[in-house]
Amino acid sequence: MAVRVGRWSLWDHPSAGQYERQPMTTQHAAPEPVIGKGFRAARRAGPVTHPGSAQPSRPLAVGYVRLRPGSDTAERDHLPESLRGFAARAGLDLVDIYTDRHAYRRPAFGELLQALCRPEVNTVIIPTPEHLSEFDGIYQAMRALIEIETGADVLVMSQNDETR
């Protein structure tokens, strides 16, 4: 049965048969995860189980550090170790630490948000609130961006944990 579009059917149109139908050959990227409302619930499906392992592994976390120009080198060297220790005590596997070294530009923060789109990463660990911002309002906005848009939790190390 021919379908009519205007005065021509699809089979009777003068251009019918001029073009061959080709199979689609382009590869498409995996769809981006849906972020926003309800994303947190979708992420909390349970512990991560890696292929070939019977035991579920600990939940995955990433760290974020913003180093100010002229910050103490001993503090810089101590922060990754402190984040790893805090993650272990919290029962998390710290898989990466994103570090910004600029006062105003934050390329690592953007990479952090991209990493949080992976469903197996559920937590961000920061040493102090000042690593997101020195200003409380901006800190709250950046924390809300992480928590609402990606569904991840933000854990702040206490002063006691940072000095150990």
C-alpha atoms as an extended CHARMM CRD file, in Angstrom:
* protein
*
       164  EXT
         1         1  MET       CA              0.0000000000        0.0000000000        0.0000000000  PROA      1               0.0000000000
         2         2  ALA       CA              1.4390000000        3.3450000000       -1.0000000000  PROA      2               0.0000000000
         3         3  VAL       CA              1.3350000000        6.2720000000        1.3750000000  PROA      3               0.0000000000
         4         4  ARG       CA              0.2330000000        9.5740000000       -0.1040000000  PROA      4               0.0000000000
         5         5  VAL       CA              2.1250000000       12.7600000000        0.6860000000  PROA      5               0.0000000000
         6         6  GLY       CA              0.6280000000       15.6690000000       -1.1720000000  PROA      6               0.0000000000
         7         7  ARG       CA             -0.1660000000       14.6600000000       -4.7300000000  PROA      7               0.0000000000
         8         8  TRP       CA              2.4940000000       11.9280000000       -4.9430000000  PROA      8               0.0000000000
         9         9  SER       CA              2.6570000000        8.5950000000       -3.1950000000  PROA      9               0.0000000000
        10        10  LEU       CA              6.0150000000        7.7470000000       -1.6900000000  PROA      10              0.0000000000
        11        11  TRP       CA              6.5580000000        5.1240000000       -4.3730000000  PROA      11              0.0000000000
        12        12  ASP       CA              5.3820000000        7.2070000000       -7.3240000000  PROA      12              0.0000000000
        13        13  HSD       CA              7.3470000000       10.3580000000       -6.5550000000  PROA      13              0.0000000000
        14        14  PRO       CA              9.7630000000       11.3440000000       -9.3550000000  PROA      14              0.0000000000
        15        15  SER       CA             12.7640000000       11.0480000000       -6.9980000000  PROA      15              0.0000000000
        16        16  ALA       CA             11.7620000000        7.5730000000       -5.7630000000  PROA      16              0.0000000000
        17        17  GLY       CA             14.4540000000        5.0020000000       -6.4060000000  PROA      17              0.0000000000
        18        18  GLN       CA             17.2320000000        7.5540000000       -6.9850000000  PROA      18              0.0000000000
        19        19  TYR       CA             18.7780000000        6.9950000000       -3.5880000000  PROA      19              0.0000000000
        20        20  GLU       CA             19.8860000000        3.7070000000       -2.1310000000  PROA      20              0.0000000000
        21        21  ARG       CA             19.3030000000        3.0860000000        1.4830000000  PROA      21              0.0000000000
        22        22  GLN       CA             22.6730000000        2.6150000000        3.1950000000  PROA      22              0.0000000000
        23        23  PRO       CA             23.1400000000        0.9280000000        6.5420000000  PROA      23              0.0000000000
        24        24  MET       CA             24.1520000000        3.3160000000        9.2700000000  PROA      24              0.0000000000
        25        25  THR       CA             27.9150000000        3.1380000000        9.8050000000  PROA      25              0.0000000000
        26        26  THR       CA             28.6140000000        5.9070000000       12.2930000000  PROA      26              0.0000000000
        27        27  GLN       CA             29.3340000000        4.9250000000       15.8630000000  PROA      27              0.0000000000
        28        28  HSD       CA             27.4680000000        6.8000000000       18.5440000000  PROA      28              0.0000000000
        29        29  ALA       CA             28.8140000000        7.5130000000       21.9890000000  PROA      29              0.0000000000
        30        30  ALA       CA             27.0790000000        6.0210000000       24.9810000000  PROA      30              0.0000000000
        31        31  PRO       CA             24.2340000000        8.2170000000       26.1620000000  PROA      31              0.0000000000
        32        32  GLU       CA             25.0470000000       10.7000000000       28.8790000000  PROA      32              0.0000000000
        33        33  PRO       CA             23.5940000000        9.8300000000       32.2710000000  PROA      33              0.0000000000
        34        34  VAL       CA             20.4730000000       11.6760000000       33.2490000000  PROA      34              0.0000000000
        35        35  ILE       CA             21.4390000000       14.1980000000       35.8700000000  PROA      35              0.0000000000
        36        36  GLY       CA             19.1290000000       16.0350000000       38.1960000000  PROA      36              0.0000000000
        37        37  LYS       CA             15.8870000000       15.0170000000       39.8140000000  PROA      37              0.0000000000
        38        38  GLY       CA             15.8730000000       11.3770000000       40.8460000000  PROA      38              0.0000000000
        39        39  PHE       CA             19.4960000000       10.7810000000       39.8380000000  PROA      39              0.0000000000
        40        40  ARG       CA             20.5870000000       10.2410000000       43.4590000000  PROA      40              0.0000000000
        41        41  ALA       CA             18.1060000000        7.3870000000       43.9100000000  PROA      41              0.0000000000
        42        42  ALA       CA             19.2380000000        5.7460000000       40.6830000000  PROA      42              0.0000000000
        43        43  ARG       CA             22.8790000000        5.8600000000       41.8130000000  PROA      43              0.0000000000
        44        44  ARG       CA             22.2430000000        4.1860000000       45.1720000000  PROA      44              0.0000000000
        45        45  ALA       CA             21.5110000000        0.7680000000       43.7100000000  PROA      45              0.0000000000
        46        46  GLY       CA             23.9920000000       -0.9400000000       46.0480000000  PROA      46              0.0000000000
        47        47  PRO       CA             27.6750000000       -1.7570000000       46.3710000000  PROA      47              0.0000000000
        48        48  VAL       CA             29.7970000000       -1.9640000000       43.2550000000  PROA      48              0.0000000000
        49        49  THR       CA             30.6620000000       -5.4840000000       42.1200000000  PROA      49              0.0000000000
        50        50  HSD       CA             33.5220000000       -5.7850000000       39.6820000000  PROA      50              0.0000000000
        51        51  PRO       CA             33.3740000000       -8.5070000000       37.0090000000  PROA      51              0.0000000000
        52        52  GLY       CA             35.0640000000      -11.6940000000       38.1530000000  PROA      52              0.0000000000
        53        53  SER       CA             34.8390000000      -10.8800000000       41.8470000000  PROA      53              0.0000000000
        54        54  ALA       CA             32.2880000000      -12.4010000000       44.1540000000  PROA      54              0.0000000000
        55        55  GLN       CA             32.7670000000       -9.7300000000       46.8270000000  PROA      55              0.0000000000
        56        56  PRO       CA             31.3350000000       -6.2680000000       46.3030000000  PROA      56              0.0000000000
        57        57  SER       CA             34.0280000000       -3.6120000000       46.6710000000  PROA      57              0.0000000000
        58        58  ARG       CA             33.7940000000       -0.5320000000       48.8510000000  PROA      58              0.0000000000
        59        59  PRO       CA             31.9860000000        2.5120000000       47.4220000000  PROA      59              0.0000000000
        60        60  LEU       CA             34.1870000000        4.7610000000       45.2930000000  PROA      60              0.0000000000
        61        61  ALA       CA             35.0670000000        8.3580000000       46.0900000000  PROA      61              0.0000000000
        62        62  VAL       CA             37.1010000000       11.1530000000       44.5460000000  PROA      62              0.0000000000
        63        63  GLY       CA             38.9350000000       13.9630000000       46.2920000000  PROA      63              0.0000000000
        64        64  TYR       CA             39.0860000000       17.6590000000       45.4480000000  PROA      64              0.0000000000
        65        65  VAL       CA             41.8300000000       20.0340000000       46.5660000000  PROA      65              0.0000000000
        66        66  ARG       CA             42.3580000000       23.6760000000       45.6310000000  PROA      66              0.0000000000
        67        67  LEU       CA             45.8860000000       24.8730000000       46.3080000000  PROA      67              0.0000000000
        68        68  ARG       CA             46.4540000000       28.5750000000       46.6420000000  PROA      68              0.0000000000
        69        69  PRO       CA             49.5380000000       30.0980000000       45.0510000000  PROA      69              0.0000000000
        70        70  GLY       CA             52.2760000000       30.2390000000       47.6700000000  PROA      70              0.0000000000
        71        71  SER       CA             50.7320000000       27.5430000000       49.8810000000  PROA      71              0.0000000000
        72        72  ASP       CA             53.0140000000       25.5260000000       52.1340000000  PROA      72              0.0000000000
        73        73  THR       CA             54.7370000000       22.6250000000       50.3480000000  PROA      73              0.0000000000
        74        74  ALA       CA             54.4700000000       20.3960000000       53.4190000000  PROA      74              0.0000000000
        75        75  GLU       CA             50.6890000000       20.9250000000       53.4050000000  PROA      75              0.0000000000
        76        76  ARG       CA             50.5410000000       20.1410000000       49.6730000000  PROA      76              0.0000000000
        77        77  ASP       CA             52.4160000000       16.8810000000       50.1720000000  PROA      77              0.0000000000
        78        78  HSD       CA             50.3140000000       15.9320000000       53.2130000000  PROA      78              0.0000000000
        79        79  LEU       CA             46.8430000000       16.5040000000       51.6660000000  PROA      79              0.0000000000
        80        80  PRO       CA             46.6650000000       13.4150000000       49.3770000000  PROA      80              0.0000000000
        81        81  GLU       CA             47.7600000000       11.1830000000       52.2520000000  PROA      81              0.0000000000
        82        82  SER       CA             45.1630000000       12.7690000000       54.5470000000  PROA      82              0.0000000000
        83        83  LEU       CA             42.3960000000       12.3030000000       51.9660000000  PROA      83              0.0000000000
        84        84  ARG       CA             43.3180000000        8.6490000000       51.4650000000  PROA      84              0.0000000000
        85        85  GLY       CA             43.3420000000        8.0020000000       55.2090000000  PROA      85              0.0000000000
        86        86  PHE       CA             39.9950000000        9.7400000000       55.6950000000  PROA      86              0.0000000000
        87        87  ALA       CA             38.4630000000        7.7350000000       52.8250000000  PROA      87              0.0000000000
        88        88  ALA       CA             39.7260000000        4.4600000000       54.2960000000  PROA      88              0.0000000000
        89        89  ARG       CA             38.2900000000        5.3130000000       57.7360000000  PROA      89              0.0000000000
        90        90  ALA       CA             34.9700000000        6.1880000000       56.0850000000  PROA      90              0.0000000000
        91        91  GLY       CA             34.9030000000        2.8270000000       54.2590000000  PROA      91              0.0000000000
        92        92  LEU       CA             35.5150000000        4.3400000000       50.8050000000  PROA      92              0.0000000000
        93        93  ASP       CA             38.0150000000        3.6590000000       48.0300000000  PROA      93              0.0000000000
        94        94  LEU       CA             39.5770000000        6.9560000000       46.9010000000  PROA      94              0.0000000000
        95        95  VAL       CA             40.1290000000        6.5140000000       43.1670000000  PROA      95              0.0000000000
        96        96  ASP       CA             41.3870000000        9.9750000000       42.1870000000  PROA      96              0.0000000000
        97        97  ILE       CA             42.2160000000       13.4180000000       43.5620000000  PROA      97              0.0000000000
        98        98  TYR       CA             41.4450000000       16.4760000000       41.4430000000  PROA      98              0.0000000000
        99        99  THR       CA             43.7270000000       19.4170000000       42.2000000000  PROA      99              0.0000000000
       100       100  ASP       CA             43.2880000000       23.0370000000       41.1240000000  PROA      100             0.0000000000
       101       101  ARG       CA             46.3780000000       25.1740000000       41.4040000000  PROA      101             0.0000000000
       102       102  HSD       CA             44.8800000000       28.5040000000       40.3380000000  PROA      102             0.0000000000
       103       103  ALA       CA             43.0810000000       31.0530000000       42.4750000000  PROA      103             0.0000000000
       104       104  TYR       CA             40.2910000000       31.7740000000       39.9740000000  PROA      104             0.0000000000
       105       105  ARG       CA             40.3850000000       29.1650000000       37.2180000000  PROA      105             0.0000000000
       106       106  ARG       CA             39.1440000000       25.7030000000       38.1220000000  PROA      106             0.0000000000
       107       107  PRO       CA             39.6860000000       23.1820000000       35.3390000000  PROA      107             0.0000000000
       108       108  ALA       CA             39.9640000000       20.3100000000       37.8370000000  PROA      108             0.0000000000
       109       109  PHE       CA             36.5370000000       21.1580000000       39.2870000000  PROA      109             0.0000000000
       110       110  GLY       CA             35.0090000000       20.6430000000       35.8340000000  PROA      110             0.0000000000
       111       111  GLU       CA             36.8110000000       17.3120000000       35.5210000000  PROA      111             0.0000000000
       112       112  LEU       CA             35.5060000000       16.3890000000       38.9710000000  PROA      112             0.0000000000
       113       113  LEU       CA             31.9230000000       17.0120000000       37.8470000000  PROA      113             0.0000000000
       114       114  GLN       CA             32.4990000000       14.8320000000       34.7680000000  PROA      114             0.0000000000
       115       115  ALA       CA             33.9020000000       12.0280000000       36.9290000000  PROA      115             0.0000000000
       116       116  LEU       CA             30.8130000000       12.2000000000       39.1360000000  PROA      116             0.0000000000
       117       117  CYS       CA             28.6490000000       11.3600000000       36.1150000000  PROA      117             0.0000000000
       118       118  ARG       CA             29.9590000000        7.8070000000       36.3910000000  PROA      118             0.0000000000
       119       119  PRO       CA             27.3720000000        5.8650000000       38.3940000000  PROA      119             0.0000000000
       120       120  GLU       CA             29.9550000000        4.0410000000       40.5120000000  PROA      120             0.0000000000
       121       121  VAL       CA             31.4410000000        7.2440000000       42.0440000000  PROA      121             0.0000000000
       122       122  ASN       CA             29.1590000000        8.4780000000       44.8490000000  PROA      122             0.0000000000
       123       123  THR       CA             31.2650000000       10.7120000000       47.0860000000  PROA      123             0.0000000000
       124       124  VAL       CA             33.5470000000       13.7610000000       46.9980000000  PROA      124             0.0000000000
       125       125  ILE       CA             35.9920000000       14.3350000000       49.8410000000  PROA      125             0.0000000000
       126       126  ILE       CA             37.4190000000       17.7990000000       50.5050000000  PROA      126             0.0000000000
       127       127  PRO       CA             39.8720000000       18.7310000000       53.2760000000  PROA      127             0.0000000000
       128       128  THR       CA             38.0220000000       21.8940000000       54.3970000000  PROA      128             0.0000000000
       129       129  PRO       CA             35.1530000000       24.0120000000       53.0460000000  PROA      129             0.0000000000
       130       130  GLU       CA             37.7440000000       26.5960000000       51.9040000000  PROA      130             0.0000000000
       131       131  HSD       CA             38.8840000000       24.2000000000       49.2030000000  PROA      131             0.0000000000
       132       132  LEU       CA             35.5970000000       24.9010000000       47.4070000000  PROA      132             0.0000000000
       133       133  SER       CA             35.4980000000       28.5880000000       48.3810000000  PROA      133             0.0000000000
       134       134  GLU       CA             36.5480000000       30.9650000000       51.1570000000  PROA      134             0.0000000000
       135       135  PHE       CA             33.0930000000       32.5550000000       50.9710000000  PROA      135             0.0000000000
       136       136  ASP       CA             30.2640000000       30.6630000000       52.6570000000  PROA      136             0.0000000000
       137       137  GLY       CA             27.6360000000       31.4940000000       50.0170000000  PROA      137             0.0000000000
       138       138  ILE       CA             29.8420000000       30.3140000000       47.1490000000  PROA      138             0.0000000000
       139       139  TYR       CA             30.8170000000       27.2110000000       49.1350000000  PROA      139             0.0000000000
       140       140  GLN       CA             27.1340000000       26.3610000000       49.6780000000  PROA      140             0.0000000000
       141       141  ALA       CA             26.3650000000       26.9340000000       45.9730000000  PROA      141             0.0000000000
       142       142  MET       CA             29.2420000000       24.7300000000       44.7990000000  PROA      142             0.0000000000
       143       143  ARG       CA             28.3170000000       22.0150000000       47.2760000000  PROA      143             0.0000000000
       144       144  ALA       CA             24.6840000000       22.1700000000       46.1190000000  PROA      144             0.0000000000
       145       145  LEU       CA             25.8570000000       21.9300000000       42.4940000000  PROA      145             0.0000000000
       146       146  ILE       CA             27.7110000000       18.7200000000       43.2880000000  PROA      146             0.0000000000
       147       147  GLU       CA             24.9500000000       17.2000000000       45.3990000000  PROA      147             0.0000000000
       148       148  ILE       CA             21.9230000000       18.1520000000       43.3050000000  PROA      148             0.0000000000
       149       149  GLU       CA             23.3020000000       17.8420000000       39.7850000000  PROA      149             0.0000000000
       150       150  THR       CA             25.3220000000       14.6500000000       40.2490000000  PROA      150             0.0000000000
       151       151  GLY       CA             23.7070000000       13.0480000000       43.2870000000  PROA      151             0.0000000000
       152       152  ALA       CA             27.0630000000       12.6290000000       45.0160000000  PROA      152             0.0000000000
       153       153  ASP       CA             27.6670000000       13.2730000000       48.6970000000  PROA      153             0.0000000000
       154       154  VAL       CA             30.2800000000       15.8130000000       49.8130000000  PROA      154             0.0000000000
       155       155  LEU       CA             32.3120000000       14.8230000000       52.8680000000  PROA      155             0.0000000000
       156       156  VAL       CA             34.4400000000       17.4420000000       54.6300000000  PROA      156             0.0000000000
       157       157  MET       CA             37.3570000000       16.2130000000       56.7100000000  PROA      157             0.0000000000
       158       158  SER       CA             37.2430000000       17.5410000000       60.2640000000  PROA      158             0.0000000000
       159       159  GLN       CA             40.1160000000       19.5460000000       61.6910000000  PROA      159             0.0000000000
       160       160  ASN       CA             41.1610000000       16.5190000000       63.7600000000  PROA      160             0.0000000000
       161       161  ASP       CA             41.4170000000       14.2660000000       60.6890000000  PROA      161             0.0000000000
       162       162  GLU       CA             43.3570000000       16.8550000000       58.7150000000  PROA      162             0.0000000000
       163       163  THR       CA             46.1310000000       17.1520000000       61.2780000000  PROA      163             0.0000000000
       164       164  ARG       CA             46.7350000000       13.4040000000       61.7090000000  PROA      164             0.0000000000
